[in-house]
């Protein structure tokens, strides 16, 4: 089973690497209030075809560098 995530590209300043943010919603254990936070993933984009603000689907892969463990699967929305 492949691990997939959907997120928005936060940064496209690096060559062949994108920073993708996934918004996660959790409930506080005591106060029961919704807490939103962002998980950041370093994603490999071989053709540099995605831009900042795009919604993308990423897939887990073998380690490509120190921080890159995800690969760009497809661009959902430009």
Secondary structure, DSSP 4 states (H G I P E B T S, - for coil): ---EEEEEEEE--STTEEEEEEEEEEE-TTT--EEEEEEEEEEE-TT----TT-EEEEEE-S--SSS--EEEEEEEE-
